[in-house]
């Protein structure tokens, strides 16, 4: 009988110990004060899906489907003359239409981190200051000329999924907005 009681106490102690240690290791990481202040001063602004034409030899060869979201400073957003989402969409068209950021014929030269930096720098230049702190590329895909013809002719061929753009390091654009992030209202 004593063995049974000691075995029960031992099982309870092991269970409580394992729960305690698992909770200690499962707790959220501790943020430094500087990191917490930086996150508190930023807003995550979800982007819109935009369609950017790829123009070559005077004709549209396909379309890029892109969804970019942003982390921006609250102060910078407050100083804007127009809602951030619309300003960002306008600037993305200015930057990407006719540019060679992504060469569909040779996607091995595409560098996703460089693309993010170029978008961030271009947006901050247009906004007149350090407003955008981070660019999140949630989607970057290509829809080719054949798919455009199929849609235009109304053919009932099966829909072909857009091809994800893979950079020279093998990265696919799949950034996610951090959970619990504050999103900017559509008015700013």
Buried (B, 14 or more C-beta within 10 A) or exposed (E): EEEEEEEEEEEEEEEEEEEEEEEEEEEEEEEEEEEEEBBEEBBBBBBEEBEBBBEBEEEEBBBBBBBBBBBBBBEBBEEBEEBBBEBBBEBBBEBBEEEEBBEBEEBEEBBBEEBBEBBBEBBBEBBEEEBBBEBBBBBBBBBBEEBBEBEEEEEEEEEEEBBBBBBEEEBEBEBEBEEEBEEBEEEB
